[in-house]
Amino acid sequence: MTDIFGQTHHSTLQPGMLRPEVWEQQVKFAQANFAAPFVELVENTSQPFVAAVSDDICDRATFMNGKVILVGDALALFRPHIALSANQAAYDCLELQKVLKGEMSMKHWERNVLGYATKTRQLSVVVGTFSQYGGWKLIKSVLVYALLLLRQGVLRLVRWLTRS
């Protein structure tokens, strides 16, 4: 993530800013490891760029007593491995519709959307780890996901039991 001027960037190197020796290494790697169509794509890329893959979740979805809310990518940014950002935004809005109809409280909505975001984020970590590393890192990410699902299930059960 160091550009042609020696400046380090945290998330993106714009087209034309990637150091030539770094790009040459990537082309050689592609030639040694990729299928022919992908090698051709890499070799014919005239202005490569780099964008770091990351994820993040806000710890809250509502602000100013529910007057400001975050949905979709504003609430939680997932790694692209599972392609669920649009689903997340739709889920957040469909749940919000229940609030607007008086079927659920804003607190309940926030708990639901943060739970969905947390679960989906960890699933994206599992899929990314599977495709990139495997081994112990994969086992660890699967265990974290399983514990998260178990915790959410237990919390739902406790809420259901305390309603009666």
C-alpha positions, 0 to 999 in steps of 0.5 A: 500500500505504498505508492510511487512517491513512497507514501503509505495508504490505508485503504486504496492505491489509485490507478497509476499509483502502484509501484511498477516493481510491485505490479511486475511481481503480481503479473509473474504470480498470475502467470505462474498460478492463474488460468490463461483468461485471468493471466491475459486480464492481468497482463493487459491491465494498463493502470492497476489499482489496489483496494483493501477489503475490510468490514466494520459494524457500528455498535449502534443503529439509532442516534438522537432518540431514534431520529437518526438511523443507520441502514445497509452499508452505513450500519455494517460494511461486509467483506464482498465474499458473500455478496449480501450488502443489498440483502442487508439493506433490504432486511434493515428497511423491512424491519424498519417498516414494522417499527413505522407500523407500530409492530415493533419498538425501535429498540427491538429493531436495533437489536434485530439489525445489529444481530443480523449484521454481526451474524452476516459479517462473521459469515463473510469472514468464514467464506473469505477465510475458507477461500484464502487460508483454510486450516486453523484460521478457517476452523477458528472463524467457523467456531466463532460463527457457530458460537455467535449463532448459538448465543443469538439463539439462546438470547431469542429463547430467553426473550421468548420465555420471559414474555410469558 
